[in-house]
């Protein structure tokens, strides 16, 4: 009876990417309920909630932080919030993460 021979194969690096979201409370909550939420001590959360008291600078900082992360493949952003940082989005030219604007309620 011949025994099977197992060859050690190199393990492929995990190339999975997360989806990030910048939006109003309803949008972010819906996305988190759909399972996109990720929070790590090292990189932080992959979501940012914008309300009436959120300053434009905070939205800009959240977008820049999320767009520089190597584990994020898509950034979903509400259209009305994207309008707040249009000056940044117009100059954004990276393919990954891809920015997708979705309608606001």
N, C-alpha and C positions, 0 to 999 in steps of 0.2 A: 504494500500500500504506500503510495507516494504522498508525502506531506506537501501541502502548498507552500510556495515560497513567496513571502511578502517583501516587496521592495519599499524602502522608505522614500516617499514622495515629498517634495517640498510643500509646505502648507502655504496656500495662497493667502495673501494679506487681505483682511476684511476691508472692502471698499464701500461699505454701506454709508449712506449719508442721511442726515436728519432733515426734517422739514421744520423751519422756524416760522413764527407768526408774530406780526406786529399789528395790533388791531384794538377795536373797542372791546369792552368786557364780554359782550355776547359772542363775538367772533372768536376770541381767544378761548372762552369757555367751551364753545362748540368744538374747536380743534382739539383741546385737551381731552374732552370726552371721547373724541374719535381716536385718541391714543398717540398724538404726536408729542406730548409733553416729555421733556427730558431735563433733568436738573442735576448737575454734578458740582461738587465742591470746587473742582479745578476750573471748569469752563462756565459755570453758572447755568441759567435757564435758557431755553431756546424759544422763549416767548416774551412778549412785552405788552402790557396792557396800557392803553392810552385812554385817559378820561379828560373831562373838561379842565382839570387843573394841571395837566401834563404840559410842560413847556416844550417848545420846538427843539431846544437844545437837547433835552432828554431823548426825544425821538431820534434826532440826528445821531446821538451817541449810541443808542440801542441799535440803529441800523448799521453803523460803522462796526460796532462790536460783533454783530451777527454775521456781517458780510466778510469779516476777516477770519472767521472760524473755519478750519479745514474739515470739520465734520458736518457741515451744513451744505446741502445741495440745492435747496429751494427756500426762498423767503417769500411768504405770503403776507401781503400788506393791504389793509383797507384803502380804497381809492381816496377817501377824504383825508386819511392820514398821509398817504403818499403825496397828496397836494401840499401838505405842510412842509415836506422835505424835497419838493420837486427839483430844487437847485442841486441837490445831491444826486437824485435819481437820473437827471438828465446827463450827468457826467459819469455815471456808473456804466462800465463797459465790460465787466467780467461775465463770462458765460456761466460760471459756477461760483457762488450760488446764483441760480436764476431767480429773478424777482418777478413775482406774479401779483398783479393788482386785482383785487376782487371788489365787487360793488359793496357799498356800505348800505346799512339798513335805512 
